[in-house]
Amino acid sequence: MKVRNSLKALKAVPGSQIVRRRGRTFVINKLNPRAKARQG
């Protein structure tokens, strides 16, 4: 999982979902698990 300042580019990857958990923003992707990321 990458820690990134901005998740805007990962939002465009097919299959990605943006989820808010514990006050942090995550990108989860079942189709392409390499696109997992957390903001901040």
C-alpha positions in Angstrom: 0.0 0.0 0.0 1.3 3.4 -0.9 0.9 6.5 1.2 0.1 9.4 -1.1 -0.7 13.1 -0.8 -3.4 12.9 -3.5 -5.6 10.0 -4.5 -7.0 11.7 -7.6 -5.0 9.7 -10.1 -5.9 6.4 -8.5 -9.6 7.3 -8.5 -9.5 6.9 -12.3 -8.1 3.3 -12.2 -10.8 0.8 -13.2 -12.3 -1.0 -10.2 -11.1 1.4 -7.5 -13.3 2.5 -4.6 -12.6 5.4 -2.3 -13.4 4.5 1.4 -13.1 6.6 4.5 -12.0 4.6 7.6 -10.8 5.9 10.9 -10.5 9.4 9.6 -8.2 8.4 6.7 -9.1 8.1 3.1 -8.2 4.8 1.4 -8.4 3.5 -2.2 -9.2 -0.2 -2.4 -9.2 -2.1 -5.7 -10.2 -5.8 -6.1 -9.4 -5.9 -9.8 -5.9 -4.4 -9.4 -4.6 -4.8 -5.8 -1.5 -2.8 -6.6 -3.6 0.3 -6.7 -4.2 0.2 -2.9 -3.3 3.5 -1.3 -3.9 5.7 1.8 -3.9 9.5 1.9 -1.8 11.5 4.3 
